[in-house]
Amino acid sequence: MILATLKDVGKQLLRVKVVDCSADDSRLSRCLNTFDLVALGVGSTLGAGVYVLAGAVARDTAGPAIILSFLIAALASVLAGLCYAEFGARVPKTGSAYLYSYVTVGELWAFITGWNLILSYVIGTSSVARAWSATFDELTGKHIQEFCREHMSMEPEFLADYPDIFAVFIILLLTALLAFGVKESAMVNKIFTCINVLVLVFVIISGLVKGNLENWRLNPDEILNVTGNASVNASFPLPTKKALGNGGFMPFGWTGVFAGAATCFYAFVGFDCIATTGEEVKNPQRAIPIGIVASLLICFVAYFGVSAALTVMMPYYLLDEDSPLPVAFKYVGWEGATYAVAIGSLCALSTSLLGSMFPMPRVIWAMAEDGLLFKCLAKINERTKTPLIATITSGIVAAVMAFLFNLKDLVDLMSIGTLLAYTLVAACVLVLRYQPEQLSTAYEMANTQDDADVPGSDGDANADISPQSEDTASIRNLLSPSNPEPSPRSGRAVSLCTSILGILVCVFSVVAVQGGLAPWSMSLGSVIIVASLLLTFVVFRQPQSKTKLAFKVPLLPFIPVVSMFVNVYLMMQLDKGTWIRFGIWMLIGFLIYFGYGIRNSAEAASSKSVAFAPACSIKGEPMTTEKESFLLSTASSPPDDDD
C-alpha cells in the first residue's frame, strides 16, 4: 500500500507536459519578427554592465587580458545559448526553461525552474530600476537622494536607507507599456537598443583613435619609478606593486583571466528572455535560434570592443571601478564624450529593465496556464493579447521590492535561478535528442503510464514501430548499438547516464570549490572526471534522433555536458548566505506547489478525466493512449529516413 502510494506520488512529480507543436494557434499576439528578438536579446544582455564591469575586472582581476576573459565567458554562454536555440526550434511555445524542463524531465523540476526564473526576473527588475534611479540622480546632482534621506529615511538594517520612489515610478511606467501591447514594447526596446549600440560603437572607435598600444605593454618597474615614467598622470595616485601585477598584457596571469571570465559570464545573462516569446513570434522555429545566437554574438563583439578600447585609452591600473568610460575620456582629453556615455548608460539600463520585465509575466502566465500557479494569473487581455494580470502582479511585486529593499544582498540569487535553468536546459537537450522519434514527438508522456494499462496486443505492434529495440541489455549493446535509430532502451540508457552525470557534476563542483588544489580534492576530482568521461562516451555511442529541426546543437553530447559543468561550478561559487536565502525561497515555492499546484495541474486534470480519452493531438490527430498514438502516427505517415 505504501509502495503503491509512493509510486503514484512519484508519477505525479515526474509527469511531463505533452505539447502539440504542429498547432499554430496562440492566445498571445504573434507580431514579433527576428529583428525584434535580436533587439530584445541584445537590450536585455548588453545592459549597464558594459559601462561598469569592464573597468572593475580590468583594473583588479585581468588587466588588458579582460578581452580574453570576455572571450571565455562568451564561449561558456554560447554553450547554454545553443541548447536554448535547439529547444526554441523544438518547442516554440511560451515558457522558456520552465517549459523545456516540463516536456522532458517532469513537473517538479519544471516548477523549480519556473519558480527560480520568477525570482531572478523580480530581483533583476528591482535592482536595475534602483540603478536607473541612482544613475539619473547622479546626473542631476543627487537631489532625489538628498530629499529622500532627509524626509523618508528608514531605520531597519534589512531595508534600504530610503524608499526609492523614482524606481517605483519607472517600473510602473514600463509595466503599463508591457500591458499596452508587445509590439509597442518591442518598438521602444529597439529604439533604446539602437542608441545604446551607437554609443558603444562611438566608444570603440574612440579607443582606436585615441588609444595607445603601449598601455598593453606596461612595465611595473618603470611605472613605480616616477621620475623615469612620463606617462604617469599626476592627478592619479601612484599604484602599488600588487595593483600592477606583472605588467604587460596579462599582469595577473591566466589565474586572473579565468577569474575575470567567471565574473564576465554574468554579463551575458539575459538572452534567455528570447525563449519566452515562442507564442508571440511569427516564425518561432527559425526566429528564436537566430535571435539567441545573433544577440550573443553582438554582445560579445560589444564587450570585447569596449574592454579593448578602455585598456588602450588608459592604463589598466588607473581605470575607475564605478564609471570607467567617463574617466577614460577625461584622461585622453575628450570630456565632452561623457555626455554620450551618460545617454548610452541610461538607454542600456532602460533596455535591461525592459528585458527583465518582459519575460517575467510570460513565465508566470505559462505556469498559471498549466495550473502550477493560481489560475487567475493566466488571464489574457482580449484587446492587447498580453498576459495582463501576470504583468500587473509581477510589476507590483518588483516595485515593492525596489521601493523598500537594498537588493545588493539578493542579487546573487539571480545567478542561482539563471544557472539552474541553463543546467536543466542542457540536460534536457541531451536526453531528448537520444529518444525514439515517436517518444520525442510526444515528449515521453508514456512515462506517466503503466505498461499494464495498455492492451496486450500493443506489445507486438510496438515491436513493429521500434524494430531496432535490443532484446538484451549488455555492455556490447550499450557501447556498440547494432541499429542506427534510437530505441526505448537506448533512450533510457541516456536518461540514466544524464542523471548520474548531474550528480557527478554537483559533487565535482563542491569538491573543486571547497577543496581547491588540496591533494584529496585533486584525486577525487580526477576520479569524477574519468567517470564523467566514461558516461559521456556511453551517451556518445547511442544513436541520435533524426527528427528534422530548424536548429540542432552541434557536437553532442559534449557541448551540453560541458555547459552543465560550467553552470553548476559557478553556482557552487556563491556564498552560504545566498544558498540559505535560496532555501527559504524554495520552501515558499514548495508550499505553493504541494498545496495547490500538484492538485490543480492541467496534466493531472487531463489524465484524470478519462484514462483513454485524447489528451492532446500530434499533427492534428487526437492521442488515445500513448503507445497507441505511436502506432497511429506510424500508420498514418511514411517513415522519415532523411536526417
C-alpha positions in Angstrom: 0.0 0.0 0.0 2.8 2.4 1.0 4.9 1.5 -2.1 1.9 2.0 -4.4 1.2 5.4 -2.8 4.9 6.4 -3.2 4.8 5.2 -6.8 1.7 7.2 -7.5 3.3 10.4 -6.0 6.4 9.8 -8.0 4.5 9.6 -11.2 2.7 12.9 -10.3 6.0 14.6 -9.7 7.6 13.4 -12.9 4.7 13.6 -15.3 5.6 15.5 -18.4 3.7 18.0 -20.4 2.5 17.0 -23.9 2.8 19.8 -26.4 1.2 20.0 -29.8 4.0 21.7 -31.7 2.2 21.4 -35.1 -0.6 23.7 -33.9 -0.1 27.3 -34.9 -2.8 28.8 -32.7 -1.8 31.1 -29.8 -3.7 33.1 -27.3 -1.0 35.8 -27.5 -0.4 38.2 -30.3 2.1 36.9 -33.0 3.6 40.2 -34.0 7.4 39.9 -33.4 10.0 39.2 -36.1 13.6 38.1 -35.9 15.0 41.7 -35.6 12.7 42.3 -32.6 14.1 39.2 -30.9 17.7 40.2 -31.6 17.0 43.7 -30.2 15.3 42.1 -27.1 18.2 39.8 -26.5 20.9 42.5 -27.0 19.0 45.0 -24.9 18.5 42.6 -22.1 22.1 41.3 -22.1 24.0 44.4 -23.1 22.9 46.4 -20.0 24.7 48.7 -17.7 27.4 46.1 -17.1 29.2 47.2 -20.3 29.6 50.7 -18.8 30.9 49.4 -15.4 32.0 45.8 -15.5 34.9 46.2 -17.9 36.6 48.7 -15.7 36.3 46.8 -12.5 37.5 43.5 -13.9 40.4 45.0 -16.0 41.7 47.0 -13.0 41.7 44.4 -10.3 41.5 41.0 -11.9 42.6 40.6 -15.5 44.2 43.8 -16.9 44.2 44.2 -20.6 43.6 40.4 -20.9 40.0 41.2 -20.0 39.3 40.7 -23.7 40.3 37.0 -23.2 38.1 36.9 -20.1 35.1 38.1 -22.2 36.0 35.5 -24.9 36.0 32.6 -22.5 32.8 33.9 -20.8 31.2 34.2 -24.3 32.1 30.7 -25.2 30.6 29.4 -21.9 27.4 31.4 -22.6 27.2 30.2 -26.1 27.1 26.6 -24.8 23.9 27.4 -23.0 22.7 29.6 -25.8 22.9 26.7 -28.3 20.9 24.5 -26.0 18.2 27.2 -25.7 18.3 27.6 -29.5 17.6 23.9 -30.2 14.7 23.9 -27.7 13.4 27.1 -29.3 13.2 25.2 -32.6 11.8 22.1 -31.0 9.2 23.6 -28.6 8.2 27.0 -29.9 5.9 27.8 -27.0 5.9 30.4 -24.2 7.7 29.3 -21.0 11.5 29.2 -21.7 13.4 26.8 -19.5 10.3 26.1 -17.4 8.5 24.6 -20.5 11.7 22.8 -21.7 12.0 21.1 -18.3 8.3 20.3 -18.2 8.3 18.4 -21.6 11.5 16.5 -20.7 12.3 15.8 -17.1 8.9 16.3 -15.4 6.6 18.6 -13.4 8.6 19.0 -10.2 11.8 20.1 -12.0 9.7 22.4 -14.2 8.2 24.1 -11.2 11.6 24.5 -9.5 13.0 26.0 -12.7 10.0 28.4 -13.3 9.9 29.4 -9.6 13.6 30.4 -9.7 13.2 32.2 -13.0 10.5 34.3 -11.4 12.8 35.1 -8.6 15.6 36.1 -11.0 13.4 38.3 -13.0 11.9 40.1 -10.0 15.2 40.8 -8.4 16.7 41.8 -11.8 13.9 44.2 -12.4 14.1 45.8 -8.9 17.9 46.1 -8.9 18.1 47.6 -12.4 15.3 50.1 -11.5 17.3 51.3 -8.5 20.4 51.5 -10.6 18.4 53.6 -13.2 17.2 55.9 -10.4 20.7 56.3 -9.0 22.2 57.0 -12.4 19.6 59.6 -13.2 20.0 61.1 -9.7 23.8 61.3 -10.3 23.3 63.3 -13.5 21.0 65.7 -11.8 23.2 66.4 -8.7 21.8 63.8 -6.3 18.8 66.0 -5.4 16.4 63.0 -5.2 18.7 61.1 -2.8 19.2 64.1 -0.5 15.5 64.8 -0.3 14.6 61.1 0.4 17.3 60.7 3.0 16.2 63.9 4.8 12.4 63.2 4.8 11.9 59.4 4.3 14.9 57.6 5.9 14.2 54.0 7.1 15.9 52.5 10.1 15.8 48.7 9.9 19.0 47.2 8.5 17.3 44.8 6.1 15.6 47.7 4.4 17.2 50.3 2.1 18.4 53.6 3.5 15.4 55.4 1.9 12.4 54.3 -0.2 13.2 54.7 -3.9 10.1 56.4 -5.3 11.7 57.1 -8.7 12.5 53.4 -9.2 8.9 52.5 -8.4 7.7 55.1 -11.0 10.0 53.6 -13.7 8.8 50.1 -13.0 5.1 51.1 -13.1 5.6 53.0 -16.3 7.2 50.0 -18.1 4.5 47.7 -16.6 1.9 49.9 -18.3 3.9 49.8 -21.5 4.1 46.0 -21.4 0.4 45.7 -20.6 -0.4 48.0 -23.5 1.0 45.6 -26.1 4.0 43.6 -27.0 4.5 45.3 -30.4 4.7 48.7 -28.7 7.1 47.4 -26.1 9.3 45.9 -28.8 9.4 49.2 -30.7 10.6 51.1 -27.5 13.2 48.4 -26.9 14.5 48.7 -30.4 14.9 52.4 -30.2 16.8 52.3 -26.9 18.9 49.4 -28.0 20.0 51.1 -31.2 21.0 54.2 -29.3 23.0 52.1 -26.8 24.8 50.2 -29.7 25.6 53.5 -31.4 27.2 54.9 -28.2 29.2 51.7 -27.8 30.4 51.9 -31.4 31.5 55.5 -30.7 33.4 54.3 -27.6 35.1 51.6 -29.7 36.1 54.0 -32.5 37.3 56.5 -29.9 39.6 53.8 -28.4 41.1 53.1 -31.9 41.7 56.9 -32.4 43.0 57.9 -29.0 44.4 54.6 -27.8 48.0 53.7 -27.2 49.1 50.1 -27.5 51.9 50.9 -25.1 49.2 50.5 -22.4 49.2 46.8 -23.2 53.0 46.6 -22.6 53.4 48.4 -19.3 56.5 47.7 -17.2 55.8 47.9 -13.4 59.3 48.9 -12.6 59.2 51.9 -14.9 55.8 52.9 -13.5 57.0 52.7 -9.9 60.0 54.8 -10.8 58.0 58.1 -11.2 60.9 60.2 -12.4 61.6 57.8 -15.3 58.0 57.4 -16.4 56.5 60.4 -18.2 53.2 58.6 -18.9 52.0 58.8 -15.3 49.3 61.4 -14.9 49.9 63.5 -11.7 46.2 63.7 -11.0 46.1 60.0 -10.2 47.6 58.3 -7.1 50.6 56.1 -7.6 49.8 52.4 -7.8 51.2 49.7 -5.5 53.2 46.8 -6.7 50.3 44.4 -6.0 47.9 46.5 -8.1 50.3 46.5 -11.0 50.8 42.7 -11.0 53.4 41.6 -13.5 52.6 44.3 -16.1 52.2 43.6 -19.8 49.1 42.2 -21.5 48.4 39.6 -18.7 49.5 41.3 -15.5 47.7 38.8 -13.3 48.4 35.7 -15.4 45.9 33.1 -16.5 44.6 32.9 -13.0 43.3 36.5 -13.4 42.0 35.8 -16.9 39.8 32.8 -15.6 38.7 34.7 -12.5 37.7 37.6 -14.7 35.8 35.2 -17.0 33.8 33.9 -14.1 32.7 37.5 -13.4 32.2 38.4 -17.0 30.0 35.3 -17.5 27.1 37.1 -15.8 27.4 39.9 -18.3 25.9 37.6 -20.9 22.9 36.6 -18.8 19.7 37.8 -20.3 19.5 36.2 -23.7 17.1 33.5 -22.3 14.3 36.1 -22.4 14.1 35.4 -26.1 12.9 31.9 -25.3 9.8 33.2 -23.6 8.4 34.7 -26.8 7.5 31.4 -28.5 3.9 32.3 -29.0 4.4 35.9 -30.0 6.9 35.4 -32.9 5.7 35.0 -36.4 8.1 32.1 -37.2 9.4 30.9 -33.9 11.3 27.8 -35.1 13.5 30.0 -37.2 13.5 33.3 -35.3 14.3 32.1 -31.8 17.5 30.2 -32.7 18.7 33.1 -34.9 17.8 35.6 -32.2 19.7 33.8 -29.4 22.9 33.2 -31.4 22.9 36.6 -33.1 22.3 38.5 -29.8 25.1 36.6 -28.0 27.5 37.4 -31.0 26.6 41.1 -31.0 27.0 41.3 -27.2 30.4 39.6 -27.3 31.7 42.0 -30.0 30.5 44.9 -27.9 32.0 43.7 -24.7 35.3 42.8 -26.5 35.5 46.1 -28.3 34.7 48.3 -25.2 37.1 46.5 -23.0 39.8 46.8 -25.6 39.1 50.5 -26.1 39.2 51.1 -22.4 42.6 49.4 -21.8 44.3 51.1 -24.8 43.0 54.6 -23.9 44.1 54.3 -20.3 46.5 52.2 -18.2 44.5 49.4 -16.6 45.6 50.3 -13.0 44.1 53.8 -13.4 40.7 52.6 -14.5 37.8 53.7 -12.3 35.7 50.9 -10.9 32.4 52.7 -10.9 32.5 54.8 -14.0 35.4 53.8 -16.2 34.3 55.3 -19.5 33.8 58.9 -18.4 37.2 58.8 -16.5 38.9 57.3 -19.6 37.6 60.1 -21.8 38.7 62.7 -19.4 42.1 61.0 -19.3 42.5 61.4 -23.1 41.1 64.9 -23.1 37.6 64.2 -24.5 35.5 65.3 -21.6 32.5 66.2 -23.9 32.2 62.5 -24.7 31.0 61.8 -21.2 27.5 63.1 -22.1 27.2 60.5 -24.9 28.3 57.9 -22.3 25.6 59.1 -19.9 22.9 58.8 -22.6 24.1 55.4 -23.5 24.1 54.1 -20.0 20.5 55.3 -19.4 19.4 53.6 -22.6 21.2 50.5 -21.6 19.6 50.5 -18.2 16.2 51.0 -19.8 16.6 48.1 -22.2 18.0 45.9 -19.4 15.0 46.8 -17.3 12.6 46.0 -20.1 14.5 42.8 -20.7 13.9 41.7 -17.1 10.3 42.7 -17.1 9.3 41.3 -20.4 9.8 37.5 -19.7 8.6 37.6 -16.1 4.9 37.7 -16.7 5.2 35.2 -19.5 6.7 32.6 -17.3 4.1 33.3 -14.6 1.4 33.0 -17.3 2.7 29.7 -18.6 2.9 28.3 -15.1 -0.6 29.5 -14.3 -2.0 28.2 -17.6 -0.6 24.8 -16.6 -2.2 25.0 -13.2 1.0 25.1 -11.2 0.3 28.7 -10.1 -3.0 30.3 -9.3 -5.3 30.2 -12.4 -6.3 33.9 -12.1 -2.7 34.8 -13.3 -3.4 33.2 -16.7 -5.9 35.8 -17.9 -5.2 37.3 -21.3 -6.3 40.7 -22.3 -8.6 40.2 -25.4 -7.6 43.5 -27.0 -3.8 43.6 -26.5 -3.3 39.8 -26.3 -0.9 40.2 -23.4 -0.9 38.3 -20.0 -2.5 41.3 -18.2 -2.9 40.0 -14.6 0.6 38.4 -14.6 2.1 41.6 -16.0 0.4 43.8 -13.4 1.2 41.4 -10.5 4.8 41.0 -11.4 5.2 44.8 -11.8 3.7 45.5 -8.4 5.9 42.9 -6.7 9.1 44.3 -8.3 8.0 47.8 -7.5 7.5 47.0 -3.8 11.0 45.3 -3.6 12.6 48.3 -5.4 10.8 50.7 -3.0 11.8 49.0 0.3 14.8 46.8 -0.1 18.5 47.2 -0.6 19.0 44.5 -3.1 22.7 44.1 -3.1 22.5 41.0 -0.8 19.8 39.4 -3.1 21.4 39.9 -6.5 23.4 36.6 -6.2 20.0 34.8 -6.0 19.5 35.9 -9.7 22.6 33.8 -10.5 21.2 30.6 -8.9 18.0 30.8 -10.8 19.6 31.5 -14.1 22.3 29.0 -13.8 19.9 26.3 -12.7 17.8 27.0 -15.8 20.8 26.8 -18.0 21.8 23.5 -16.5 18.4 21.9 -16.8 18.1 23.0 -20.4 21.4 21.5 -21.3 20.4 18.2 -19.6 17.0 18.2 -21.4 18.7 18.7 -24.8 20.9 15.7 -24.0 18.0 13.5 -23.0 15.6 14.4 -25.7 18.0 14.1 -28.7 18.5 10.4 -28.0 14.9 9.4 -27.6 13.0 7.4 -30.3 11.2 9.7 -32.8 7.7 8.9 -31.6 8.8 9.5 -28.0 10.4 12.8 -28.9 7.2 13.9 -30.6 5.0 13.1 -27.6 7.7 14.2 -25.1 7.6 10.8 -23.3 4.1 11.0 -21.9 4.3 7.2 -21.7 6.5 7.6 -18.7 3.4 8.5 -16.6 1.5 5.3 -17.5 1.9 1.7 -16.5 2.5 -0.9 -19.2 -0.4 -2.8 -17.7 -2.7 0.0 -18.8 -2.2 -0.8 -22.5 -3.8 -3.9 -24.1 -1.5 -6.8 -24.6 -1.8 -6.6 -28.4 0.2 -3.4 -28.3 3.3 -5.2 -27.3 3.6 -6.9 -30.6 2.6 -3.8 -32.5 5.1 -1.7 -30.6 7.8 -4.0 -31.6 6.9 -3.1 -35.2 7.4 0.6 -34.6 10.7 0.0 -32.8 12.3 -2.9 -34.6 15.6 -1.6 -33.6 15.0 -2.4 -29.9 17.7 -4.6 -28.5 16.5 -7.9 -26.9 19.0 -7.9 -24.2 20.8 -5.3 -22.1 24.6 -5.9 -22.4 27.8 -3.9 -22.4 28.2 -4.8 -26.0 24.8 -3.4 -27.0 25.4 -0.3 -24.8 28.8 0.6 -26.3 28.1 -0.6 -29.9 24.4 -0.5 -30.7 23.5 -2.5 -33.7 20.8 -0.2 -35.0 21.2 3.4 -36.3 17.8 4.5 -34.9 17.2 5.3 -31.2 15.2 2.7 -29.2 13.4 2.9 -25.9 16.3 1.0 -24.3 18.9 3.4 -25.7 16.8 6.4 -24.6 16.6 5.0 -21.1 20.3 4.5 -21.1 20.9 8.1 -22.0 18.4 9.3 -19.3 20.2 7.2 -16.7 23.7 8.4 -17.8 22.5 12.0 -17.7 21.1 11.7 -14.2 24.4 10.2 -13.0 26.3 12.9 -14.8 24.2 15.5 -13.0 25.1 14.0 -9.6 28.8 13.8 -10.5 28.8 17.4 -11.8 27.4 18.6 -8.4 29.9 16.6 -6.4 32.8 17.7 -8.6 31.8 21.4 -8.2 31.5 21.1 -4.4 34.9 19.4 -4.2 36.6 21.8 -6.6 35.3 24.9 -4.7 35.8 23.7 -1.2 39.0 21.6 -1.7 40.9 23.9 -4.1 44.3 22.4 -5.0 44.4 20.1 -2.0 45.7 16.5 -2.8 42.4 14.9 -1.7 40.5 17.3 -3.8 42.6 16.8 -6.9 42.4 13.0 -6.5 38.7 12.9 -6.0 38.1 15.4 -8.8 40.2 13.2 -11.2 38.2 10.2 -10.4 34.9 12.1 -11.1 36.2 13.5 -14.4 37.2 10.0 -15.6 33.8 8.6 -14.6 32.1 11.5 -16.3 34.1 10.9 -19.5 33.1 7.3 -19.5 29.4 8.2 -19.1 29.7 10.8 -21.8 31.3 8.2 -24.1 28.4 5.8 -23.5 26.0 8.6 -24.4 28.0 9.4 -27.5 27.8 5.8 -28.7 23.9 5.8 -28.7 22.0 6.6 -31.9 20.6 10.1 -32.2 17.1 11.0 -33.3 16.9 12.1 -37.0 13.9 14.4 -36.4 14.3 17.5 -38.6 14.7 20.7 -36.7 15.5 24.3 -37.8 18.5 24.2 -35.4 20.4 21.5 -33.6 23.2 21.7 -31.0 26.4 20.6 -32.7 29.0 18.3 -31.0 26.5 16.3 -28.9 26.9 15.2 -26.2 30.0 17.2 -25.4 28.5 20.8 -25.5 25.6 20.1 -23.1 27.9 18.2 -20.7 30.5 21.0 -20.6 27.7 23.5 -20.2 26.4 21.6 -17.2 29.9 21.6 -15.6 30.4 25.3 -16.1 27.0 26.3 -14.8 27.0 24.1 -11.7 30.6 25.2 -10.9 29.6 28.8 -11.0 26.6 28.1 -8.8 28.8 26.5 -6.2 31.0 29.6 -6.1 28.1 31.5 -4.4 28.3 32.1 -0.6 26.5 30.3 2.2 24.1 33.2 2.8 22.9 33.1 -0.8 22.2 29.4 -0.5 20.2 29.9 2.7 18.1 32.6 1.1 17.7 30.3 -1.9 16.4 27.5 0.5 13.8 29.9 2.0 12.6 30.9 -1.4 12.3 27.2 -2.4 10.4 26.4 0.8 7.8 29.0 -0.2 7.6 27.6 -3.6 7.1 24.0 -2.4 4.3 25.1 -0.1 2.5 26.6 -3.2 3.2 23.5 -5.4 2.3 20.8 -2.9 -0.6 22.9 -1.5 -2.1 24.0 -4.8 -0.1 23.1 -8.0 0.1 19.3 -7.7 -3.7 19.1 -7.4 -4.6 21.7 -10.0 -2.1 20.7 -12.6 -3.6 20.7 -16.1 -1.7 17.5 -16.9 -3.2 15.9 -13.8 -6.7 17.0 -14.8 -6.3 15.7 -18.4 -5.1 12.3 -17.2 -7.9 12.0 -14.6 -10.7 12.9 -17.0 -10.8 9.7 -19.0 -8.0 7.2 -18.8 -8.0 6.5 -22.6 -9.5 9.8 -23.8 -7.5 12.1 -26.1 -5.1 14.2 -24.0 -3.8 16.3 -26.9 -3.1 16.0 -30.6 0.0 15.3 -32.5 0.0 16.7 -36.1 -3.8 17.2 -35.8 -4.6 13.6 -34.8 -6.1 13.0 -31.3 -4.0 10.9 -28.9 -5.5 7.9 -27.3 -3.1 6.0 -25.0 0.5 6.9 -25.5 1.6 3.7 -27.2 -1.5 3.6 -29.3 -0.6 7.1 -30.5 2.8 5.9 -31.7 1.0 3.1 -33.7 -1.4 5.7 -35.2 1.3 8.1 -36.2 3.4 5.3 -37.7 0.4 4.0 -39.7 -0.7 7.4 -40.9 2.7 8.8 -42.0 5.5 7.3 -44.0 8.8 6.9 -42.2 11.3 9.7 -42.5 14.7 8.4 -43.5 16.2 11.8 -44.0 18.4 13.4 -41.5 
